[in-house]
Amino acid sequence: MNRTATAALLSLLLASCYHSQEADLVVHNARIRSMDEAGTVYQAMAIRDGRIVELGPERQILNRYAAKETVDAAGQVVLPGFIDGHCHFFGYGLNKQKVDLTGTTRWNEVVDRTAAFAEAHPGNGWIIGRGWDQNDWPMQVLPDNALLNIRFPDRPVLLQRIDGHAAVVNQAAMDRVGLDPKKTIEGGLMMMKDGKPTGLLMDNAVAVFQTIFDEADEATKRKALLDAQADCFAVGLTMVCDAGLDVGTIELIRTMQREGSLKMRVYAMVADAPENLSHFEKSGPINDERLTVRSVKVYADGALGSRGALLKQPYSDQPDHHGLQLASRDHFLEVARWCKANGFQMNTHCIGDSANSLLLGVYGEVLGGTNDLRWRIEHAQVVSPGDRNAFATYSIIPSVQPTHATSDGPWAGKRLGPERETHAYAYDDLRKTMGLLALGTDFPVEGIDPLATFRAAVYRQDADGQPKDGYQPANALTAENALRGMTIWNAISTFTEKDLGSLEPGKHADFVLLNADPEAMERSGSRVRVMATYLGGERVY
């Protein structure tokens, strides 16, 4: 066959293949980091019915598919939609309707902001705020309610610390709920002075006020969920793992998703409460396209910042105090057995080394050995080296939040002492035990931006580039592992890896366009921005 005939045949073959298949969307002229097992990078992809049909070279995809919509990415980077492995999605939305106390530099400023909010929202209803952190103040002393009682003698006020594990309430708030200062609260503390409550509450003592949040009307809850969704899409999040929801909120999420108003994918951890477990024991797990419910969120201890984290040895800056254990070992065993019997994952908040040791032991007793149940330790902040092997022995996933390391770094050594601090926030050491990590932000405790997670994981620095050389840089993650922790490893930790976490044929077309590759980001992170977010092939930001 001569060259002319060959060329004619080739042209005929190409013409017969040209636009031979239909697609809803084609993205091309891109650097598509698939995050598949091989780390394949593509130039283009075709999407149909919300799922990826094919990825490949530029001309191959453009020639093969006739698309209703074509997006020229102009050389931008495409990554799988970010998944936040641990956050408080609903709580974040509710917080937008409260007094914002983040960034306050002293208690007087906290009270002044609260007063301004009260003036703008007159009445006799609750005033709720969140976000203060005494570690950011010159004296770093936990506050009391003396000033609140003067400024708000009749209106109840509840002001939560940034982590939610401590709060200050005024006398009117204590009177409103009938709080008895003589009553012992298991796993909680009510601070006293001269035999009288100071209004400072820790952990389960704060939970006494939970009915305030539960009593929010449906309109308030709907607005909270939609507000949170908008902010998540803007930073490239397409799925969130909400750490602790009741049945009512989960059902509202399901309703709004079916209505189409709530598009965000939600992995909901059921709050550890008898009524919630009873409900799901009867109904079983939920595995909808955008809602997964097959885990229980449990609290073992409090937070390090408020000295509620449970430590094996006393706090270095409070030698008579070990922190708080929020429930008995028998309770943890009971929940663990329930989870195993009902096909639910157990996800337990463990900050201190004693809490981690306790729950790793409980998990081991119930799990018995290696498995594919994917139970998780949430935070895993301070883990003694001798306890780390239990993660691999019992197939337990460490679920960590890198921005905690950079936020806590300036004062963590004071709480823990130099030797114990070296065992804290040891993310790469934890990764080595299981081969993966689930990464999240814990927003609103920390900021919502997953690129801040990347920066803290890789550079061990905060948004201001501090500390200059990174906080305990020996435990930094590689850029590749950080991105996997925000995508495919989070999908694995939520049993959704068949549909999410990487860009591969057959998976949901959840992806984010960035102006630059996070691996090339400056330590400040200022160069990399989310340009667009797609969920199921639909542009949502």
C-alpha positions as CSV (number, residue, x, y, z in Angstrom):
1,M,0.0,0.0,0.0
2,N,1.5,3.4,-1.0
3,R,1.8,6.4,1.3
4,T,-1.2,8.1,-0.3
5,A,-3.5,5.2,0.3
6,T,-2.2,4.8,3.9
7,A,-2.8,8.4,4.7
8,A,-6.3,8.2,3.2
9,L,-7.1,5.1,5.3
10,L,-5.8,6.8,8.5
11,S,-7.9,9.8,7.8
12,L,-10.9,7.6,7.3
13,L,-10.3,5.9,10.6
14,L,-9.8,9.1,12.4
15,A,-13.0,10.6,10.9
16,S,-15.0,7.5,11.9
17,C,-13.7,8.0,15.6
18,Y,-14.1,11.8,15.7
19,H,-16.7,12.8,18.3
20,S,-18.0,9.3,18.2
21,Q,-19.0,9.5,21.9
22,E,-21.0,12.0,23.9
23,A,-20.1,13.7,27.1
24,D,-21.6,16.3,29.4
25,L,-18.3,17.9,30.1
26,V,-14.7,17.8,28.8
27,V,-11.9,19.4,30.7
28,H,-8.7,19.8,28.7
29,N,-5.4,21.7,28.5
30,A,-4.9,20.8,32.2
31,R,-2.4,19.0,34.5
32,I,-4.7,16.4,36.0
33,R,-3.2,14.8,39.0
34,S,-5.3,11.7,39.3
35,M,-4.0,10.5,42.7
36,D,-4.5,7.0,41.5
37,E,-2.1,4.3,42.8
38,A,0.5,5.1,40.1
39,G,0.2,8.8,40.4
40,T,-0.8,9.2,36.8
41,V,-1.0,12.7,35.3
42,Y,-3.3,13.4,32.4
43,Q,-4.1,16.3,30.1
44,A,-7.9,15.9,29.6
45,M,-10.9,14.0,30.9
46,A,-14.5,13.4,29.8
47,I,-17.4,13.3,32.1
48,R,-20.9,11.9,31.6
49,D,-23.8,11.6,34.1
50,G,-21.7,12.9,36.9
51,R,-18.9,10.4,36.5
52,I,-15.6,10.2,34.8
53,V,-15.7,8.3,31.5
54,E,-12.1,8.6,30.3
55,L,-8.9,10.4,31.0
56,G,-6.0,10.7,28.5
57,P,-4.0,12.9,26.2
58,E,-5.4,16.2,24.9
59,R,-6.2,15.3,21.4
60,Q,-7.5,11.8,22.2
61,I,-10.2,13.1,24.5
62,L,-11.1,16.2,22.4
63,N,-11.4,14.1,19.2
64,R,-13.3,11.3,20.8
65,Y,-16.0,13.2,22.7
66,A,-18.7,15.6,21.6
67,A,-19.3,17.5,24.8
68,K,-22.2,19.8,25.8
69,E,-19.6,21.9,27.7
70,T,-15.9,22.2,27.3
71,V,-13.5,23.8,29.9
72,D,-10.1,24.9,28.8
73,A,-8.1,24.8,32.1
74,A,-5.4,27.0,30.6
75,G,-2.7,24.8,32.0
76,Q,-4.1,24.8,35.6
77,V,-3.8,21.9,38.0
78,V,-6.7,19.6,38.5
79,L,-6.9,17.5,41.7
80,P,-9.6,15.3,43.2
81,G,-12.1,17.3,45.3
82,F,-10.6,17.8,48.7
83,I,-12.1,15.7,51.5
84,D,-12.0,17.0,55.1
85,G,-11.4,13.9,57.2
86,H,-12.6,15.5,60.5
87,C,-14.6,18.7,60.9
88,H,-17.8,20.1,62.3
89,F,-19.7,21.1,59.2
90,F,-23.0,21.8,60.9
91,G,-21.4,23.4,63.9
92,Y,-19.4,25.7,61.6
93,G,-22.6,26.9,60.0
94,L,-24.3,27.5,63.3
95,N,-21.2,29.5,64.5
96,K,-21.8,32.0,61.7
97,Q,-24.9,32.9,63.6
98,K,-23.1,33.4,66.9
99,V,-20.7,35.9,68.3
100,D,-17.3,35.4,66.5
101,L,-14.7,35.5,69.2
102,T,-11.7,34.3,67.1
103,G,-8.7,36.5,67.2
104,T,-9.6,38.2,70.5
105,T,-6.5,39.4,72.4
106,R,-7.9,39.6,75.9
107,W,-11.0,38.8,77.9
108,N,-12.3,42.4,77.9
109,E,-12.4,42.3,74.1
110,V,-14.4,39.0,74.3
111,V,-17.0,40.7,76.5
112,D,-17.0,43.9,74.3
113,R,-17.7,41.9,71.2
114,T,-20.5,40.0,73.0
115,A,-22.0,43.3,74.1
116,A,-22.0,44.6,70.5
117,F,-23.7,41.5,69.4
118,A,-26.3,41.8,72.1
119,E,-27.0,45.4,71.1
120,A,-27.5,44.3,67.5
121,H,-29.7,41.4,68.6
122,P,-31.9,42.7,71.4
123,G,-34.2,40.5,73.5
124,N,-33.9,38.1,76.4
125,G,-32.8,35.0,74.4
126,W,-29.5,33.3,74.7
127,I,-26.3,34.9,73.5
128,I,-23.8,32.3,72.3
129,G,-20.3,32.9,71.1
130,R,-17.2,30.8,70.3
131,G,-13.6,31.3,69.4
132,W,-11.7,32.8,72.4
133,D,-8.3,31.2,73.3
134,Q,-6.5,32.3,76.4
135,N,-3.2,31.0,74.9
136,D,-3.3,34.1,72.6
137,W,-3.6,36.5,75.5
138,P,-0.7,38.2,77.3
139,M,-1.5,36.5,80.7
140,Q,-2.8,33.2,79.3
141,V,-5.1,32.8,82.2
142,L,-8.5,31.1,81.9
143,P,-11.3,33.7,82.5
144,D,-14.3,33.8,84.9
145,N,-17.8,35.3,84.6
146,A,-17.4,38.3,86.9
147,L,-17.4,40.8,84.0
148,L,-20.2,38.9,82.2
149,N,-22.4,39.1,85.3
150,I,-21.9,42.9,85.4
151,R,-22.6,43.5,81.7
152,F,-25.3,40.8,81.4
153,P,-27.2,40.5,84.7
154,D,-30.4,39.1,83.2
155,R,-29.6,37.7,79.7
156,P,-28.0,34.2,79.6
157,V,-24.6,34.1,77.9
158,L,-22.5,31.1,76.8
159,L,-19.0,31.8,75.4
160,Q,-17.1,28.7,74.2
161,R,-13.4,28.4,73.9
162,I,-12.2,27.8,70.3
163,D,-12.1,24.1,70.7
164,G,-15.5,23.8,72.3
165,H,-14.1,21.9,75.3
166,A,-14.3,24.9,77.7
167,A,-16.8,27.7,78.1
168,V,-17.7,30.6,80.4
169,V,-21.3,31.2,81.3
170,N,-22.8,34.0,83.3
171,Q,-25.0,33.5,86.4
172,A,-28.1,34.1,84.3
173,A,-27.2,31.1,82.1
174,M,-26.6,28.9,85.1
175,D,-29.9,29.9,86.5
176,R,-31.7,29.3,83.2
177,V,-30.6,25.6,83.0
178,G,-30.7,25.0,86.8
179,L,-27.0,24.2,87.0
180,D,-26.3,22.8,90.5
181,P,-22.7,23.7,91.6
182,K,-22.8,20.9,94.2
183,K,-23.5,18.2,91.6
184,T,-20.6,16.1,90.3
185,I,-20.5,15.9,86.5
186,E,-18.7,12.8,85.2
187,G,-15.9,13.8,82.8
188,G,-16.5,17.5,83.4
189,L,-15.4,20.3,85.7
190,M,-17.1,23.3,87.1
191,M,-14.4,25.7,88.4
192,M,-15.0,27.0,91.9
193,K,-13.6,29.9,94.0
194,D,-14.4,30.5,97.6
195,G,-17.1,27.8,97.3
196,K,-18.9,29.5,94.4
197,P,-18.8,28.7,90.7
198,T,-16.7,31.0,88.6
199,G,-18.7,30.2,85.4
200,L,-15.8,28.4,83.8
201,L,-16.8,24.9,82.6
202,M,-14.8,22.1,81.1
203,D,-15.8,19.3,78.8
204,N,-18.9,17.4,80.0
205,A,-19.9,20.4,82.1
206,V,-20.3,22.3,78.9
207,A,-22.5,19.6,77.5
208,V,-25.1,20.5,80.1
209,F,-26.0,23.3,77.8
210,Q,-26.4,21.1,74.7
211,T,-30.2,21.7,74.7
212,I,-29.5,25.3,73.6
213,F,-28.1,24.0,70.3
214,D,-30.7,21.2,69.9
215,E,-33.5,23.7,70.2
216,A,-32.5,25.7,67.1
217,D,-35.4,25.7,64.7
218,E,-35.3,24.1,61.3
219,A,-34.9,27.4,59.4
220,T,-31.8,28.1,61.5
221,K,-30.4,24.7,60.9
222,R,-31.0,24.9,57.1
223,K,-29.3,28.2,56.9
224,A,-26.3,26.9,58.9
225,L,-25.9,23.9,56.5
226,L,-26.1,26.1,53.4
227,D,-23.7,28.7,54.8
228,A,-21.2,26.0,55.6
229,Q,-21.6,24.4,52.2
230,A,-20.9,27.7,50.4
231,D,-17.7,28.3,52.3
232,C,-16.5,24.7,51.8
233,F,-17.0,24.8,48.0
234,A,-15.0,28.0,47.9
235,V,-12.0,26.2,49.3
236,G,-12.3,23.1,47.2
237,L,-14.0,20.8,49.6
238,T,-16.4,18.3,48.0
239,M,-16.9,16.0,51.0
240,V,-16.8,16.6,54.7
241,C,-16.6,14.2,57.7
242,D,-18.8,15.8,60.3
243,A,-17.6,14.5,63.7
244,G,-20.7,14.0,65.8
245,L,-24.3,14.6,64.7
246,D,-27.7,13.6,66.1
247,V,-30.4,11.8,64.3
248,G,-32.5,14.9,63.7
249,T,-29.6,16.8,62.0
250,I,-28.7,13.8,59.9
251,E,-32.2,13.4,58.7
252,L,-32.4,17.1,57.8
253,I,-29.1,16.7,55.8
254,R,-30.7,13.8,54.0
255,T,-33.9,15.7,53.2
256,M,-32.0,18.8,51.9
257,Q,-29.8,16.5,49.7
258,R,-32.9,14.9,48.2
259,E,-34.4,18.3,47.6
260,G,-31.2,19.3,45.8
261,S,-30.4,22.4,48.0
262,L,-27.6,20.6,49.8
263,K,-25.1,19.2,47.3
264,M,-22.2,18.6,49.6
265,R,-21.2,15.0,50.3
266,V,-21.3,14.3,54.0
267,Y,-19.8,11.4,56.0
268,A,-21.7,11.8,59.2
269,M,-20.4,10.4,62.4
270,V,-23.2,9.6,64.8
271,A,-22.9,11.3,68.2
272,D,-22.4,8.9,71.1
273,A,-25.8,9.0,72.7
274,P,-28.2,6.1,73.5
275,E,-31.1,7.5,71.4
276,N,-28.8,7.8,68.4
277,L,-27.4,4.3,68.7
278,S,-30.9,2.9,69.2
279,H,-32.2,4.6,66.1
280,F,-29.4,3.2,63.9
281,E,-29.5,-0.2,65.5
282,K,-33.0,-0.4,64.0
283,S,-32.5,1.4,60.7
284,G,-28.9,0.3,59.9
285,P,-26.3,2.3,58.1
286,I,-27.0,4.9,55.4
287,N,-25.1,4.6,52.1
288,D,-26.8,7.3,49.9
289,E,-24.9,8.8,47.0
290,R,-24.1,12.0,49.0
291,L,-24.7,10.8,52.6
292,T,-22.9,8.0,54.4
293,V,-23.7,7.1,58.0
294,R,-21.8,4.2,59.4
295,S,-19.6,5.5,62.2
296,V,-19.9,6.6,65.8
297,K,-18.0,9.6,67.3
298,V,-16.9,9.1,70.9
299,Y,-15.0,11.4,73.2
300,A,-12.2,9.9,75.4
301,D,-10.8,13.2,76.8
302,G,-10.8,16.9,76.4
303,A,-8.4,19.4,74.7
304,L,-4.7,20.2,75.5
305,G,-5.3,23.9,75.3
306,S,-7.8,23.9,78.2
307,R,-5.8,21.1,80.0
308,G,-8.6,18.6,79.5
309,A,-6.5,16.1,77.5
310,L,-5.9,13.0,79.6
311,L,-2.1,12.5,80.3
312,K,-0.2,9.6,81.8
313,Q,1.9,12.0,83.8
314,P,0.7,15.3,85.2
315,Y,0.8,18.5,83.2
316,S,4.2,20.2,83.2
317,D,2.5,23.5,84.0
318,Q,-0.1,22.1,86.4
319,P,1.6,19.3,88.4
320,D,-1.5,18.2,90.3
321,H,-3.6,17.7,87.1
322,H,-3.8,14.8,84.6
323,G,-6.7,16.0,82.5
324,L,-10.2,14.5,82.1
325,Q,-11.4,11.1,81.1
326,L,-14.9,11.7,79.7
327,A,-16.4,8.3,80.2
328,S,-15.5,5.0,81.8
329,R,-13.6,2.2,80.1
330,D,-16.8,0.1,80.4
331,H,-18.7,2.6,78.4
332,F,-16.0,2.7,75.6
333,L,-16.1,-1.2,75.5
334,E,-19.9,-1.1,75.3
335,V,-19.8,1.3,72.3
336,A,-17.0,-0.7,70.6
337,R,-19.0,-3.9,70.9
338,W,-22.1,-2.2,69.6
339,C,-20.2,-0.8,66.6
340,K,-18.7,-4.2,65.7
341,A,-22.1,-5.9,66.1
342,N,-23.9,-3.3,63.9
343,G,-21.3,-2.7,61.2
344,F,-20.3,0.7,62.4
345,Q,-16.9,2.3,62.5
346,M,-15.7,3.6,65.9
347,N,-14.0,7.0,65.7
348,T,-12.7,8.3,69.1
349,H,-11.4,11.7,70.1
350,C,-8.1,11.1,71.8
351,I,-5.7,13.9,72.6
352,G,-3.5,12.9,75.5
353,D,-1.2,9.9,75.7
354,S,-3.3,8.2,78.4
355,A,-6.5,8.6,76.3
356,N,-4.8,7.2,73.2
357,S,-3.4,4.2,75.2
358,L,-6.8,3.6,76.8
359,L,-8.7,3.5,73.5
360,L,-6.1,1.6,71.6
361,G,-6.4,-1.0,74.3
362,V,-10.2,-1.0,74.0
363,Y,-10.1,-1.3,70.3
364,G,-7.6,-4.1,70.5
365,E,-9.8,-6.1,72.9
366,V,-12.8,-5.9,70.6
367,L,-11.1,-6.1,67.2
368,G,-8.7,-8.9,68.2
369,G,-6.3,-8.4,65.3
370,T,-6.0,-7.1,61.8
371,N,-9.2,-6.4,60.0
372,D,-10.9,-4.1,57.4
373,L,-13.3,-2.3,59.8
374,R,-11.2,0.9,59.6
375,W,-11.8,2.1,63.1
376,R,-10.1,5.5,63.7
377,I,-8.4,7.5,66.5
378,E,-9.3,11.1,66.0
379,H,-6.5,13.6,66.6
380,A,-4.0,11.1,68.0
381,Q,-2.1,14.2,69.3
382,V,0.1,12.7,72.0
383,V,0.9,9.0,71.5
384,S,3.6,7.3,73.5
385,P,6.1,5.4,71.2
386,G,5.2,2.1,72.9
387,D,1.5,2.5,71.9
388,R,2.1,3.3,68.2
389,N,2.4,-0.4,67.1
390,A,-1.3,-0.9,68.1
391,F,-2.4,1.1,65.1
392,A,-0.9,-1.6,62.8
393,T,-1.7,-4.5,65.0
394,Y,-5.4,-3.7,64.9
395,S,-5.7,-1.9,61.6
396,I,-6.6,1.5,63.2
397,I,-6.4,4.6,61.1
398,P,-4.9,7.8,62.7
399,S,-7.1,10.7,61.8
400,V,-5.1,13.9,62.4
401,Q,-5.3,17.7,61.8
402,P,-1.9,19.2,60.9
403,T,-3.0,22.8,61.7
404,H,-3.3,21.7,65.3
405,A,0.5,21.2,65.4
406,T,1.2,24.7,64.1
407,S,-1.5,26.3,66.3
408,D,-0.5,24.5,69.5
409,G,3.3,24.6,68.9
410,P,4.0,27.9,70.7
411,W,2.6,26.6,74.0
412,A,2.4,22.8,73.7
413,G,5.9,22.4,75.3
414,K,4.6,24.2,78.4
415,R,1.8,21.7,78.8
416,L,3.8,18.6,78.0
417,G,7.5,19.3,78.8
418,P,10.3,18.8,76.2
419,E,10.5,15.0,76.3
420,R,6.8,14.3,76.0
421,E,6.4,17.0,73.3
422,T,8.6,14.9,71.0
423,H,5.9,12.3,70.9
424,A,3.2,14.8,70.0
425,Y,1.9,15.7,66.5
426,A,4.1,13.0,65.2
427,Y,2.2,12.6,61.9
428,D,4.8,11.0,59.7
429,D,5.6,8.4,62.5
430,L,1.9,7.6,62.7
431,R,1.7,7.4,58.9
432,K,4.4,4.8,58.9
433,T,2.5,2.5,61.2
434,M,-0.5,2.1,58.9
435,G,0.8,3.4,55.6
436,L,-1.8,6.2,55.5
437,L,-3.4,9.0,57.4
438,A,-6.8,10.7,57.3
439,L,-6.2,14.5,57.2
440,G,-8.7,17.2,58.3
441,T,-8.9,20.6,59.7
442,D,-11.3,20.2,62.7
443,F,-13.0,23.5,61.5
444,P,-14.2,25.7,63.2
445,V,-11.6,24.9,65.8
446,E,-9.1,25.7,63.1
447,G,-9.5,27.4,59.7
448,I,-11.5,25.8,57.0
449,D,-8.9,25.9,54.2
450,P,-7.5,22.5,53.1
451,L,-4.5,24.3,51.6
452,A,-3.6,25.3,55.2
453,T,-3.7,21.6,56.0
454,F,-1.2,21.0,53.2
455,R,1.1,23.8,54.4
456,A,1.0,22.7,58.0
457,A,1.6,19.0,57.0
458,V,4.5,19.6,54.6
459,Y,6.2,22.8,56.0
460,R,4.9,22.5,59.6
461,Q,4.2,26.3,59.5
462,D,1.2,28.5,60.1
463,A,-0.2,31.0,57.7
464,D,2.4,33.6,58.8
465,G,5.2,31.2,58.0
466,Q,6.0,30.5,61.6
467,P,8.0,28.9,63.0
468,K,10.7,29.7,60.4
469,D,12.2,26.2,60.3
470,G,8.9,24.4,61.0
471,Y,7.5,22.9,64.2
472,Q,9.2,19.5,64.8
473,P,10.0,19.3,61.0
474,A,11.2,15.7,61.4
475,N,7.5,14.7,61.3
476,A,6.6,16.6,58.2
477,L,4.7,14.7,55.5
478,T,5.9,14.7,51.9
479,A,3.8,16.8,49.5
480,E,2.6,13.6,47.8
481,N,1.5,12.0,51.1
482,A,-0.2,15.2,52.3
483,L,-2.3,15.4,49.1
484,R,-3.2,11.7,49.4
485,G,-4.2,12.4,53.0
486,M,-6.6,15.0,51.7
487,T,-8.0,12.9,48.9
488,I,-7.7,9.1,48.4
489,W,-6.7,8.2,52.0
490,N,-9.7,10.1,53.3
491,A,-11.9,8.2,50.9
492,I,-10.4,4.9,52.2
493,S,-11.0,6.0,55.8
494,T,-14.7,6.6,55.0
495,F,-15.2,3.4,52.8
496,T,-15.9,5.6,49.7
497,E,-12.7,4.9,47.7
498,K,-14.6,3.1,45.0
499,D,-16.4,6.4,44.1
500,L,-14.2,9.2,45.5
501,G,-10.7,10.3,46.3
502,S,-9.0,9.9,42.9
503,L,-9.8,10.8,39.3
504,E,-10.4,7.5,37.6
505,P,-13.0,6.1,35.1
506,G,-16.2,5.3,36.8
507,K,-15.7,7.5,39.8
508,H,-17.7,10.6,40.7
509,A,-16.4,13.7,38.9
510,D,-15.5,15.7,42.0
511,F,-12.5,17.9,41.3
512,V,-10.9,21.2,42.0
513,L,-9.0,23.6,39.7
514,L,-6.0,25.3,41.2
515,N,-3.9,28.1,39.7
516,A,-0.7,26.3,40.8
517,D,0.4,22.9,42.0
518,P,0.4,22.7,45.9
519,E,3.8,21.0,45.7
520,A,5.2,24.3,44.3
521,M,3.5,26.5,46.8
522,E,5.6,29.0,48.8
523,R,5.8,28.3,52.5
524,S,3.3,31.2,53.0
525,G,0.8,29.4,50.7
526,S,-0.2,32.7,49.1
527,R,0.5,31.5,45.5
528,V,-2.0,28.7,45.4
529,R,-5.7,29.5,45.1
530,V,-8.9,27.5,44.3
531,M,-10.2,28.7,40.9
532,A,-13.2,26.3,40.6
533,T,-14.8,23.4,42.4
534,Y,-16.9,20.7,40.6
535,L,-19.0,18.1,42.3
536,G,-20.5,15.3,40.2
537,G,-19.4,17.2,37.1
538,E,-21.4,20.3,38.2
539,R,-19.5,23.6,38.9
540,V,-20.4,24.5,42.4
541,Y,-17.9,27.3,42.9
